[in-house]
Each structure stands twice: as C-alpha cells, then as structure tokens.
Amino acid sequence: MAAPAKITATFWDCGGVFLTNGWDHAERKKVVEHFGLDWEEFEQRHPGPNDAWERGRISLHEYLRQTVFYVPRKFSEAEFVSQMHAASQVFHPEMIEFLKKFRMQRTEANYAGIYLLSNESEELMSYRIPEFGLTALFDAFLVSAYIGLRKPEPAFYRCALDIVQRHPEQCVFIDDREENVAAAKNLGIRGIEMETPQQTIAALAQMGIVAE
C-alpha cells in the first residue's frame, strides 16, 4: 500500500475553530436581543439576504436594510454594526498559538501552506482580520464573499484547490461542522472535524503537522 501523500496545504475554518462565529445563530440572537428586536421576525428575514451577503452580492448596508432597517429604528446602523463586531471574540486561544508556532517553524524543505476557508461577509472579515492579527497566521483568505461560493458546496473546495494549486490528497481541512468536513472528504481532501483543540492538534500530528 502506498504511503499517504504529504500534506502541503492546511485549510482552516474560522468561527468555532479559533474565533467565535461572525454572524451565526448565537451571535445574531445576542445582538438582536440587545436592541430589543423581534427575534422570530428577524430570523424569518435573515436567510435570503444573508446568503447574498456572504456571497458578496450585497453589502452589509443592504443586508441590514432588509433585515433590520426596513422600518425606522431608535438606534443607528453604526450602533448595530458596532454590536456585530463586539460579538467576535477569541474562542480557542490554543489554536491561535498552534497556528503561530506552525507558521514560524516552516522551512523551504518542509513547507505547508496555511489558508483560511470561511463562510463570511466581506465587511465582517475586514473587521476580524486586523482585529485578531490574522494576516500573521494565514497565507491567504479564501472567503465566501471573495469567491462567491459557500461551504459545503463542492465548488467552494474545488476553487480553493485551484487557487493554492494542490491536489486534494495533499490537503487537510479543519472545521467544526460535520457537513463541511464531509463535503471536503468527498473530493478527496483529508478532513478533521474539530471537537476540542487537543483532539484537533493530535489528529494533525498523526498527519505530520506539528507545532513545537
């Protein structure tokens, strides 16, 4: 039996892996309740505009016009966006430390690319990247709003492979959602469904990805 191909690219989800989610259920509910909005009404309005927003087809302003500011409010759009930003926090500092060490220890002879694969809007990603110093961790950002595709669509992963110029078996994808990992595996990408930092780091070590 042939030995597994060497991993030369690591693909990382963001929310739930090392940061909180940008605008998932828990984050939305916290902000909506902060402003005293009707949660059920907001959630009914959210899916369509959110899909377009995370694909880069509409702006944050247009998303909020359709979900929040379709009637006059006692608060401003800037105040609402500020609370959206505040919902982003470090979730697993251990994973950030792992990424820092892993990137620093790479050599020309033992090099693996480190890429972010995330369903995220352009505006929230533009906030999260500098706020959490992500340019110091990742070589490139393959984000739904930048490429117009969302996980777990197979085209999302094919696009990522094309951009980094790797074969599927040379890559590993880390995500906290089963359906996203399964979609990557269906294309031949090795996958790790993150449960804990310790479990994820151990699984990476088995593939030869270590940070000392």
KOLBABA-206200 format. One record per residue (C-alpha): residue in three letters; x, y, z. Coordinates in Angstrom, 1 decimal. Layout:
N
ATOM|r|u|v|w
ATOM|ala|X|Y|Z
...
//
This chain:
212
ATOM|r|u|v|w
ATOM|met|0.0|0.0|0.0
ATOM|ala|1.4|3.4|-1.0
ATOM|ala|2.1|5.9|1.8
ATOM|pro|-0.4|8.8|2.2
ATOM|ala|0.6|11.9|0.2
ATOM|lys|2.5|14.5|2.2
ATOM|ile|0.3|17.4|3.4
ATOM|thr|1.4|20.6|1.7
ATOM|ala|-1.7|22.7|2.4
ATOM|thr|-3.8|23.2|5.5
ATOM|phe|-7.3|24.7|5.2
ATOM|trp|-8.8|26.2|8.3
ATOM|asp|-12.3|27.3|9.2
ATOM|cys|-12.5|30.4|11.4
ATOM|gly|-15.7|30.5|13.6
ATOM|gly|-15.8|27.7|16.1
ATOM|val|-12.2|26.7|15.4
ATOM|phe|-10.3|29.7|16.9
ATOM|leu|-12.7|32.6|16.9
ATOM|thr|-16.4|32.8|17.7
ATOM|asn|-18.6|32.7|14.6
ATOM|gly|-19.0|36.0|12.8
ATOM|trp|-22.8|36.1|12.4
ATOM|asp|-24.2|32.7|13.3
ATOM|his|-27.3|31.9|15.4
ATOM|ala|-25.9|32.7|18.8
ATOM|glu|-24.2|36.0|17.7
ATOM|arg|-27.3|37.2|15.9
ATOM|lys|-29.6|36.5|18.8
ATOM|lys|-27.3|38.3|21.3
ATOM|val|-27.3|41.4|19.1
ATOM|val|-31.0|41.3|18.2
ATOM|glu|-32.0|41.0|21.8
ATOM|his|-29.6|43.8|22.8
ATOM|phe|-31.6|46.1|20.6
ATOM|gly|-35.0|44.7|21.7
ATOM|leu|-36.0|43.4|18.2
ATOM|asp|-38.4|40.6|17.5
ATOM|trp|-36.2|37.6|17.2
ATOM|glu|-38.6|35.4|15.2
ATOM|glu|-39.3|38.2|12.7
ATOM|phe|-35.6|38.9|12.3
ATOM|glu|-34.8|35.2|11.6
ATOM|gln|-37.6|35.0|9.0
ATOM|arg|-36.0|37.9|7.1
ATOM|his|-32.4|36.7|7.6
ATOM|pro|-31.7|33.6|5.3
ATOM|gly|-32.1|35.1|1.8
ATOM|pro|-30.2|38.4|2.5
ATOM|asn|-27.5|36.5|4.5
ATOM|asp|-26.8|34.1|1.6
ATOM|ala|-26.4|37.0|-0.8
ATOM|trp|-24.3|39.0|1.7
ATOM|glu|-21.9|36.1|2.4
ATOM|arg|-21.5|35.5|-1.3
ATOM|gly|-20.5|39.2|-1.8
ATOM|arg|-23.6|40.0|-3.8
ATOM|ile|-25.0|42.7|-1.5
ATOM|ser|-23.3|45.0|1.1
ATOM|leu|-23.8|45.0|4.8
ATOM|his|-25.8|48.1|4.4
ATOM|glu|-28.2|46.3|2.1
ATOM|tyr|-28.4|43.3|4.4
ATOM|leu|-29.3|45.4|7.3
ATOM|arg|-31.8|47.4|5.2
ATOM|gln|-33.6|44.1|4.5
ATOM|thr|-33.4|42.6|8.0
ATOM|val|-33.4|45.5|10.5
ATOM|phe|-33.9|48.9|9.0
ATOM|tyr|-36.9|48.3|6.8
ATOM|val|-38.7|50.5|9.4
ATOM|pro|-37.3|53.4|11.4
ATOM|arg|-35.4|52.4|14.5
ATOM|lys|-34.3|54.3|17.6
ATOM|phe|-30.7|53.2|17.0
ATOM|ser|-28.4|53.8|14.1
ATOM|glu|-26.8|51.4|11.6
ATOM|ala|-23.4|52.2|13.0
ATOM|glu|-24.6|51.3|16.6
ATOM|phe|-25.9|47.9|15.3
ATOM|val|-22.7|47.2|13.4
ATOM|ser|-20.6|48.0|16.5
ATOM|gln|-22.5|45.3|18.4
ATOM|met|-22.0|42.9|15.5
ATOM|his|-18.3|43.5|15.8
ATOM|ala|-18.3|43.1|19.5
ATOM|ala|-19.7|39.6|19.1
ATOM|ser|-16.4|38.4|17.6
ATOM|gln|-14.1|37.1|20.2
ATOM|val|-11.3|34.6|20.6
ATOM|phe|-12.8|31.2|21.0
ATOM|his|-9.9|28.8|21.3
ATOM|pro|-6.6|30.6|22.1
ATOM|glu|-4.8|27.2|21.9
ATOM|met|-5.5|27.0|18.2
ATOM|ile|-4.2|30.5|17.6
ATOM|glu|-1.0|29.6|19.4
ATOM|phe|-0.7|26.4|17.4
ATOM|leu|-1.1|28.4|14.2
ATOM|lys|1.5|30.9|15.2
ATOM|lys|4.1|28.2|16.0
ATOM|phe|3.3|26.1|13.0
ATOM|arg|3.8|29.1|10.7
ATOM|met|7.0|30.2|12.3
ATOM|gln|8.6|26.7|12.1
ATOM|arg|8.1|26.2|8.4
ATOM|thr|11.1|25.8|6.2
ATOM|glu|11.6|25.7|2.5
ATOM|ala|12.2|21.9|2.7
ATOM|asn|9.2|21.3|5.0
ATOM|tyr|6.6|23.8|3.9
ATOM|ala|2.8|23.6|4.2
ATOM|gly|0.5|26.5|3.2
ATOM|ile|-1.9|27.8|5.8
ATOM|tyr|-5.2|29.0|4.3
ATOM|leu|-8.5|30.3|5.8
ATOM|leu|-11.6|28.8|4.3
ATOM|ser|-14.6|30.6|5.7
ATOM|asn|-18.3|31.5|5.0
ATOM|glu|-18.1|35.1|5.9
ATOM|ser|-19.2|38.5|4.6
ATOM|glu|-16.6|41.0|3.3
ATOM|glu|-17.4|43.6|6.0
ATOM|leu|-17.1|41.2|9.0
ATOM|met|-13.9|39.6|7.5
ATOM|ser|-12.5|43.1|7.0
ATOM|tyr|-13.0|43.7|10.8
ATOM|arg|-11.8|40.3|12.0
ATOM|ile|-8.6|40.1|10.0
ATOM|pro|-6.9|43.1|11.6
ATOM|glu|-8.7|42.9|14.9
ATOM|phe|-7.2|39.4|15.6
ATOM|gly|-4.0|39.7|13.6
ATOM|leu|-5.0|37.0|11.1
ATOM|thr|-2.5|38.1|8.4
ATOM|ala|0.2|36.9|10.7
ATOM|leu|-1.4|33.4|10.7
ATOM|phe|-2.6|32.8|7.2
ATOM|asp|-1.1|32.9|3.7
ATOM|ala|-4.4|33.6|2.0
ATOM|phe|-8.1|34.1|2.8
ATOM|leu|-10.5|32.0|0.7
ATOM|val|-13.7|33.6|2.0
ATOM|ser|-17.2|33.1|0.6
ATOM|ala|-17.7|36.8|0.0
ATOM|tyr|-14.4|36.9|-2.1
ATOM|ile|-15.1|34.0|-4.3
ATOM|gly|-19.0|33.9|-4.4
ATOM|leu|-19.3|30.3|-3.1
ATOM|arg|-20.2|28.9|0.3
ATOM|lys|-19.3|25.7|2.2
ATOM|pro|-20.4|22.9|1.9
ATOM|glu|-20.8|23.5|-1.9
ATOM|pro|-18.3|21.3|-3.7
ATOM|ala|-17.4|24.2|-6.0
ATOM|phe|-16.1|26.1|-2.9
ATOM|tyr|-13.4|23.4|-2.2
ATOM|arg|-12.6|23.0|-5.9
ATOM|cys|-12.0|26.7|-6.1
ATOM|ala|-9.7|26.6|-3.1
ATOM|leu|-7.7|23.7|-4.6
ATOM|asp|-7.3|25.7|-7.8
ATOM|ile|-6.2|28.8|-6.0
ATOM|val|-3.5|27.1|-3.9
ATOM|gln|-2.6|24.6|-6.8
ATOM|arg|-2.7|21.5|-4.7
ATOM|his|-4.2|18.0|-5.3
ATOM|pro|-6.9|17.0|-2.8
ATOM|glu|-4.8|14.3|-1.2
ATOM|gln|-2.1|17.0|-0.3
ATOM|cys|-4.6|19.0|1.8
ATOM|val|-6.3|18.7|5.1
ATOM|phe|-9.4|20.8|6.1
ATOM|ile|-10.3|21.6|9.7
ATOM|asp|-13.8|22.7|10.5
ATOM|asp|-16.2|22.3|13.5
ATOM|arg|-19.2|21.3|11.3
ATOM|glu|-19.6|17.7|10.1
ATOM|glu|-21.3|18.7|6.8
ATOM|asn|-18.4|20.9|5.8
ATOM|val|-15.8|18.3|6.6
ATOM|ala|-17.8|15.6|4.8
ATOM|ala|-18.0|17.8|1.6
ATOM|ala|-14.3|18.2|1.6
ATOM|lys|-13.7|14.5|2.1
ATOM|asn|-16.0|13.7|-0.8
ATOM|leu|-13.5|15.5|-3.0
ATOM|gly|-10.5|13.6|-1.6
ATOM|ile|-9.4|16.3|0.9
ATOM|arg|-8.4|14.9|4.3
ATOM|gly|-10.7|16.3|7.0
ATOM|ile|-10.7|16.8|10.7
ATOM|glu|-14.0|17.7|12.5
ATOM|met|-12.9|19.8|15.4
ATOM|glu|-14.3|18.8|18.8
ATOM|thr|-11.5|20.2|21.0
ATOM|pro|-8.2|21.8|20.4
ATOM|gln|-6.4|18.8|21.9
ATOM|gln|-8.2|16.3|19.7
ATOM|thr|-7.6|18.5|16.6
ATOM|ile|-3.9|19.0|17.3
ATOM|ala|-3.4|15.3|17.9
ATOM|ala|-5.1|14.5|14.6
ATOM|leu|-2.9|16.9|12.8
ATOM|ala|0.2|15.4|14.4
ATOM|gln|-0.8|12.0|13.0
ATOM|met|-0.6|13.6|9.6
ATOM|gly|2.8|15.1|10.3
ATOM|ile|1.5|18.6|11.0
ATOM|val|3.1|19.7|14.3
ATOM|ala|4.0|22.9|16.1
ATOM|glu|6.7|22.8|18.7
//
